[in-house]
Amino acid sequence: MLYPLSYGRSLKEGIGRGSRIRTCDPLLPKQMRYQTAPCPARVRKAGILFGRGRPVENRALSGPETVCENPPPRVGLRAPVTAKILDGKAVAQQIRDELKGRVARVRERLGRSPALSIVLVGDDPASAVYVRNKLKTAEEAGMGIAHERLPATATLAATLEVVRRFNQDPSIDGILVQSPLPKAMGADAEQQVFDTIDPGKDVDGFSPISAGRLVQNREGFAPCTPAGVIELLVRSKIPIEGKHAVVIGRSDIVGKPMASLLLHKNATVTICHSRTRDLPAMAREADILVAAIGRPAFVTRDYVKPGAVVIDVGINSVTSPEDARRIFASHPDRLETFERRGSVLVGDVHPDVVEVAGALTPVPGGVGPLTIAMLMANTVKAAELRGR
């Protein structure tokens, strides 16, 4: 491959073997094109031979150029990047360990442990798994648990009655109603439930009161998934202040609160969505890219600036052999898992992004464990606030 050289001070002073020149790769973003490296061969200009080389036309450079046919090593500009994997499981464990002391202090002050109530309506298998994991984590943290399960035929009125009962129960600090609710309840059922939960017990952070407090950066409860992402970035020592963060997704439970939390950490934030023009180009501007759109492997390497931090919030089950072969063409281990189980989990970010990103959350094992850990943290916080 031929390496363009900028014509400037180096040529004016003469370039010899061992001199330093500037190499350029026009395929990279402008700010990454140039580097200095030893030149192994002299160059020529305007047909005057100084060494091995020949002139080329390259509009990426502003002046006359020459190429070196025996170029120096490309000091990492085009070499594949292997992203640092951000271990959500480890950070979630840190958070849970830190909660133990706080739980003990609440127990000493209130005479009981922080208590979480979970309402599950219907028989959705995924929801049942999520609730089981939350109950197990709460039990391991030494917290109190109240679990109310309603049939799929339950009405919205019956669900709201359960929520009001927990609102009035002084032994309950946090209330969570597992989503999604049965479709028969109506399109606005979840919002009515969120509106009914006591804001002081809204440990999911979905009520309009919690949303308003978050936007104003006031004390309250942030939704667990975005809050977990911030904890992951901070504890992984990834700078946020002054960085450009792009959030793909504008949901009330992830995208919008994620943008607010990043803004409160002094990032410059762009929210993208399905109507954003030239989404890949917008995403490539990000120092921190958060994908939360619920589409498997949607964010490919074309969306990612080399070295960017990529947070994959999505978790999707791939069950089609065609999709599995398309997504995991370069990942035979994941294909093997699919063939063995008949399905495999993938996030909103394509697995190949690991070769471009500077840091990346895995799926599973990235953001998921943090969501549950932050639910526990919000419940303990609710108990601490009630004890004031």
PyMOL commands that set and color helices and strands:
alter all, ss='L'
color gray80, all
select helices_A, chain A and resi 9-13+30-32+88-110+125-140+156-168+183-185+189-196+199-201+208-215+224-235+255-264+279-283+301-303+321-327+332-341+351-355+367-386
alter helices_A, ss='H'
color red, helices_A
select strands_A, chain A and resi 3-5+20-24+34-38+54-55+66-68+84-85+115-121+144-150+174-177+244-248+268-272+288-291+309-312+316-318+344-346+359-360
alter strands_A, ss='S'
color yellow, strands_A
deselect
rebuild
show_as cartoon
